[in-house]
Amino acid sequence: MNPRSLRWVILAIVMFASGVSLGEPPPPSSRPVWEIEILSLDNLTSARVETEQAMTQWPADVKESSPEGLMRSVLKARLSLLLELEDSLKRQKVLKETAPALIAADAEVSGTIVKSRKSQEVKPPDNPTNEAFDALREKLKVASGKLEELKREARERADIMQGLSDRITKTRDRQREAQRNEEKFRNLL
């Protein structure tokens, strides 16, 4: 017998005699996730719980190079994949629930766009008259008035925002000054 094989035999005898075991992998679940035809959150949740329970069987402080550490890292990978799959199924469920409403809303918006394009086509009058131009001028005045009102409101809001920005800057400056004064006061004590 060569010395190498003799060492292995002695090591096996010592391990057997001392009761050291490499540990058994956790028993497989009743039905692996990849064999389930229709995935559901319940199936994934039960698989995740089984994996978490299997992880508790292995000590957390083992070396990753040991068989126990390798088994624990495999279980961690399985757990992260199951969590990702659960999250994907939840998103799929939300999309399935909202998809019909989104498709209907998209069709409605498309129809509205087509209608608005058709209604906004400007057709020149066949027989222009002063009365038609007066009505058009009146509509233009109303629209111009609304536009000027909106511009005025935008300017007012911009002024308010600028004022807020100035206030914030002044408040920060006062806060810095107060902190400096507080430090000076503490140094005096």
N, C-alpha and C positions, 0 to 999 in steps of 0.2 A: 504494500500500500504506500502511495507516495505521501509526502508530508502535507500537501494541500488538502487532499481528500480526508486525511486523518484529522486536520483542524476542523473541517466541516462536520465530521461525525461527532467530535468532542463538543463543538458548539451546539449541535442539535440535542445531544444528551444533556448538556448543562441547561439549555432552555427548557427542555421537557421536565427535567428534575426540579427546576426552580419555579415552574408554573408560569413563566413569562409567555404571553401569547401576543401575536401580532394583531390580534383583534379581527373580528369577523365583520365584513361589510354589513350594513343594515339590510334587513330582508326587503326584497322589492315590493313595491306597493301592489295591491291586488290587480291593478291594470295600469301600465305605464301611460303617461300623458300622451306620448306620441302615437299610441294605438287607438286613442279615443277619436271617433269619427267627428263628433260634434263637440267642440270645446264649450264648456260653460264656466261661469265664474265659480260655481260650486265645486266642479271637478278640480279646477286649478287651486282653489282655496284649500281643499282637502289634500292635494298633492303638496302644496306649500307647507301646510301644518305637519304633514308626515316628514318632510325634509327638515323642518325646524326641529322636530323631535329627534330625528336621526343625528342632527348636529349636536344636540345636547349629550349624546352618548360618547362623543369624542372630546377629550380635554382641549381647552382653548389654548393652552400654553405649550403644545407640542411643536417640534421642529417640522418645517414644511417638507423636509427631505425624508422624514420617517413615513412609514406606511399610514400611521394615524393622521399625520399632517397632510399627506396626499389625499386621504379620504375626506378630511375636513375641507380642504380646498376644493375638491370636486363637489362636495355638498354645498359650499358657498356659491360656486358657479351655477349649480342647478337652481339654488334659491334665487339668485339674481335673475336668471332666465325666466323662472316662473313668475317673479314679480313683474318683469317686463311684459310677459305675455298677458298677465292679468290686467295691467295698465292698457295694453293694446286692445284687449277685449272690451274694457270699459269705454275707451274712445270709440271703438267700432259701434258699440251700442248707442252712444250719444249721436254719432253720425247717422246711424240708421233711423233714429227717432227724428232728427232734424232735417234729414235730406229731403223728404217730400215737401216740407214747408219751404225750404230753400229753393227747390226747383219751381214750386208754384210762385214764389216771390220773384224769382228770376224771369219766369214767363210773364208775370204781371208787369214787371218793370220794362221788359222788352216791348210789350204791347203798348204801354204808356209812352215809351220813347217814339215808337212808330206813329202813334196818334199825334203826339206833340209836334213831330216833324211835319206831318201832313197839315196840321192846323196852323203852323207857323209859316208856311209858304206864303209869301206875299204875292198877291196877284194885282197887277195894276188895274185900276178901274177902266171900264170900257168908255164911259162918258164922264170925264172929270168935270165936276161942278164946284162952285165956290162953297156950297153947303157941305159937300163931302170933305173939302179941304179944311173947312172950319171945324168939323167934327174931329178930323185927324189932328189939327192943331191943338184942340182942347185935350185930347188924349195925350198928346206929347207934353203939354204943360203939366198935366197931372203926374205923368211918369217922371218928368224932370223935377217936379217938386218933391216927389218921394225919393228920388235919387239924391237931391241936395240934403234932404232930411237925414238920410242914411249916412251921407258923408259927414254931416255935422256931428251926428252921434259917434261916428268912428273917431273924429278928431277929439271929441270930449273924452272918450274912453282912452285914447292914446295919452291925453294930458293927465288923466287920472292915474294911468299906469306909470307914467314918468314921475308923477308926484309920489307914488308908492315907492318907486325905486329910490328916489331921493331920500324919502323918510327912512327906508331900510338902511341906506348908507349912513345917514346921520345917527341912527340908533346904534349901529355897530361901532361907530366912532365913539359915541358916548359910553358904550359898554367897555370898550378898550380903555378909555380914560378912567372909568370907574375901577376897573381891575388894577390899573397902575396906581391909582390913589389908595386902593385897599392894600396893595403890597407895601406902599410907603408907610401907611398907617401901622401895618403889622411890624415893619422894621423899626418904627418908633417905640413900639411896646417892647 
